[in-house]
Amino acid sequence: MHGDKYIAKTLFGLEEILAREIESLGGTDVQPLNRAVSFNGDQTTLYRINYCSRLALRVIKPFLQFRAHNETVFYKRMRRYNWDQLFGLEQTFKINSVVHSSQFSHSRYMALKAKDAILDVFRLKKNGQRPNIDLEDPDMIIDVHCSGLDFTISLDSTGESLHRRGYRKKNRPAPLNEVLAAGMVMMSGWNSSIPLLDPMCGSGTILLEALMIAKAIPPRRNRLRYAFMNWNNFDRELWSQVRRSAILDQKEERVELAGFEIDARRAKETQAVIREMGFQGSVKVRSVNFFDEDPPFTTGMIISNPPYGKRMAQDAIESFYRELGDTLKNKYMGWSAWILSGNKTAIKSLGLKTSQRRMLYNGAIECKYHFYELYAGSRKTIGSIT
Ligand SMILES: C[S@@+](CC[C@H](N)C(=O)[O-])C[C@H]1O[C@@H](n2cnc3c(N)ncnc32)[C@H](O)[C@@H]1O
């Protein structure tokens, strides 16, 4: 074992591939947990994961663990820690708390107790002076996690969630979380030699993540601020080296990526984002109806999350999925397709045999991610084409 212990948080279902990604970025003793992965690493690994991971949402460093049976014991244990060695009076802080416990039911209350203990330590040691709280843009983020009677206190190394890549325009309807989109691409077996189509691409998240994976572009290439920069051991030179070497590792890969989007305005906005990122040569998005259009490549892979029908009647969404299935059967023989859907009934209307199925969450919606190999035998009932 070398370095310190860290925990990278992620979305449900991505733990195993995040574990592999962390190993590839230098983490050791990597263990998948629930919506998280624990690992050991040095500072280089911590910086590299914050800059290069496509699947982590944030990385935290646990530094204090204890059991507490009630709030008074919790406060006392928190007061025993030398908080003034972790950060200074001039730095601001904030506490995030997550509580899974029948004994401690209010996470906000535990955050308040933790704050009181920290401020009391400062007041005592610094002649009554104390650091300020900043809920918007704090220097230090302290994570309080409670499971039953067990508390883990960690320092958040990330700050703003890592799913923010910097390309997303604000207020777009129902875009996929970037971490989920990257996970869908990474678990699909897709690589840059396979033409990729998202036939209902919306903001183009799947295509943009695939492009950055193929070209090994750091997902937060231009992000300048991370919470670890406020830690008292921050090594600016090491951080610059990590950044430089990730930029140098980018590849001049030729990729064929296409998107269809029926909503002309949305397609236009996605095209604009692609142009801003300088990717117009690699990703072609067209405003067309998938059902009327011919395939953009002779063969390839489809990765998509079609509408789940939240705003449509069930029979309308079932006939939509039937048409989707028929289009795949009629025009995409020889292709493979990964479809994410949060509508269990509708997905059956595709009329295709799935050869793999994974459970994922799109926000709070439980989804199934289905794999279809579109060869002649993949129809559920031979001759069922309508
Ligand atoms: C759930 S959203 C996809 C979100 C996308 N993955 C993103 O990250 O923004 C589904 C998209 O499919 C589009 N769509 C619906 N029917 C379509 C069709 N027949 N052809 C092409 N696009 C369609 C919708 O306009 C919507 O933008």
Ligand as a Chemical Component Dictionary entry (heavy atoms), coordinates in Angstrom:
data_LIG
# 
_chem_comp.id                   LIG 
_chem_comp.type                 NON-POLYMER 
_chem_comp.pdbx_formal_charge   0 
_chem_comp.three_letter_code    LIG 
# 
loop_
_chem_comp_atom.comp_id 
_chem_comp_atom.atom_id 
_chem_comp_atom.alt_atom_id 
_chem_comp_atom.type_symbol 
_chem_comp_atom.charge 
_chem_comp_atom.model_Cartn_x 
_chem_comp_atom.model_Cartn_y 
_chem_comp_atom.model_Cartn_z 
_chem_comp_atom.pdbx_ordinal 
LIG C1  C1  C 0  -33.972 11.727 -23.945 1  
LIG S1  S1  S 1  -33.519 12.832 -25.202 2  
LIG C2  C2  C 0  -31.838 12.463 -25.521 3  
LIG C3  C3  C 0  -30.915 13.254 -24.647 4  
LIG C4  C4  C 0  -29.501 13.186 -25.108 5  
LIG N1  N1  N 0  -28.885 11.914 -24.848 6  
LIG C5  C5  C 0  -28.716 14.329 -24.474 7  
LIG O1  O1  O 0  -27.731 14.054 -23.782 8  
LIG O2  O2  O -1 -29.103 15.464 -24.621 9  
LIG C6  C6  C 0  -34.289 12.163 -26.631 10 
LIG C7  C7  C 0  -34.167 13.019 -27.858 11 
LIG O3  O3  O 0  -34.709 12.292 -28.961 12 
LIG C8  C8  C 0  -35.265 13.241 -29.856 13 
LIG N2  N2  N 0  -36.169 12.478 -30.769 14 
LIG C9  C9  C 0  -37.414 11.997 -30.483 15 
LIG N3  N3  N 0  -37.917 11.332 -31.563 16 
LIG C10 C10 C 0  -36.972 11.382 -32.542 17 
LIG C11 C11 C 0  -36.902 10.873 -33.868 18 
LIG N4  N4  N 0  -37.908 10.195 -34.400 19 
LIG N5  N5  N 0  -35.771 11.114 -34.589 20 
LIG C12 C12 C 0  -34.745 11.821 -34.060 21 
LIG N6  N6  N 0  -34.775 12.347 -32.799 22 
LIG C13 C13 C 0  -35.857 12.125 -32.033 23 
LIG C14 C14 C 0  -35.939 14.233 -28.923 24 
LIG O4  O4  O 0  -36.180 15.480 -29.581 25 
LIG C15 C15 C 0  -34.913 14.334 -27.788 26 
LIG O5  O5  O 0  -34.026 15.397 -28.005 27 
# 
loop_
_chem_comp_bond.comp_id 
_chem_comp_bond.atom_id_1 
_chem_comp_bond.atom_id_2 
_chem_comp_bond.value_order 
_chem_comp_bond.pdbx_ordinal 
LIG C1  S1  SING 1  
LIG S1  C2  SING 2  
LIG S1  C6  SING 3  
LIG C2  C3  SING 4  
LIG C3  C4  SING 5  
LIG C4  N1  SING 6  
LIG C4  C5  SING 7  
LIG C5  O1  DOUB 8  
LIG C5  O2  SING 9  
LIG C6  C7  SING 10 
LIG C7  O3  SING 11 
LIG C7  C15 SING 12 
LIG O3  C8  SING 13 
LIG C8  N2  SING 14 
LIG C8  C14 SING 15 
LIG N2  C9  SING 16 
LIG N2  C13 SING 17 
LIG C9  N3  DOUB 18 
LIG N3  C10 SING 19 
LIG C10 C11 SING 20 
LIG C10 C13 DOUB 21 
LIG C11 N4  SING 22 
LIG C11 N5  DOUB 23 
LIG N5  C12 SING 24 
LIG C12 N6  DOUB 25 
LIG N6  C13 SING 26 
LIG C14 O4  SING 27 
LIG C14 C15 SING 28 
LIG C15 O5  SING 29 
# 
